[in-house]
């Protein structure tokens, strides 16, 4: 970061040095953009079958129709017809923005059961290497866990590294909705963890949901663990550029626009997820009340005003977070811009006291997750600012259970 009394030539050299650090990082961690990915065959096959399908003698609407049109279509069907479509085209219905939430849960249970059987067979496929068979076993066990009766899977795609989204709470009846957007190394196998539980999307969302119930016991909330984009793998070229974030931003906007009701939505974006949220911001609907980032490498803008959103923009960083050593600049497509917790950026800076490094912002009992929870229920006057002052709360009042235009 520059200073007004620093010679311009020195600033240039600092920028070049920072880029050199990035390239050294890339050289030592691998160019992840070159790794092979499998095509999304099952989902595409289900969508193709849907496009050629019918119900009660009538053609089905295009799968990429607006959520409003799809909602009207499903509302026109009988319960038996909806169930038939969920079983006939499980991946299509399970990932369809506009389909009823409960129907998506049911469709994804069918899809998960089918995917589990595929992996069970792969575990004993002699054409696979031992490592391939072990990976199939891990995937099979992951799908079994996601099939537990109390889980609500809102999105699921088994191909490649995989994508998923899970809901905690009643999404249809929620007065406030929170969406957790994770960063690098997020896939089906890391969607939840036993060790370092609260550094994985499921654990993050569970912790936030519990904290929101403590912060606003009378407010009906729902939290979505949203890992429904292809995240970068490791600290390579993918994570140093916006490529993954750009495609993820489109998917995030589609999700938010299809959420039921009109309740306020808060986005909680961790690490590279904040890059995605920054790119999504200009197109987000007005019901998005908050964009809160933690451990951010940047949001692809120079200041919060350039995000082009009416949402409140919040930022936090733990004192022990290594991301503070990442060069906060963007040059030639590398880097993600200004530091969101810097004064020049203009976000409302929150306390992250007791957070445990880069992956510890959702640890129960920390200032960071308590602050997220207060934001999630709209209790803005209760958040704790980074400097123990009231600066991050200036001009705000509590909006618990209140909608936005």
Secondary structure, 3 states (H helix, E strand, C coil): CCCCCCCHHHHHHHHHHHHHHHHHHHHHHCCHHHCCCCCCHHHHHHHHHHHCCEECCEECCCCCCCHHHHHHHHHCCCHHHHHHHHHHCHHHHHCCCCCCHHHHHHHHHHHHHHHHHHHHHHCCCCCCCHHHHHHHHHHHHHHHHHCCCCCEEEEEECCCCCEEEEEEECCCCCCEEEEEECCCCCCCCCCCCCCCHHHCHHHHHHHHHHHHHHHCCCCCEEEEEEECCCCCCCCCHHHHCCHHHHHHHHHHHHHHHHCCCCCEEEEEEECHHHHHHHHHHHHCCCCEEEEEEECCCCCCCCCHHHHCCCCEEEEECCCCCHHHHCCCCCECCECCCCCCCCCCCCCEEECCCCCCCCCCCCCCCCHHHHHHHHHHCCCHHHCCECCCCCHHHCCCCCCCCCCCC
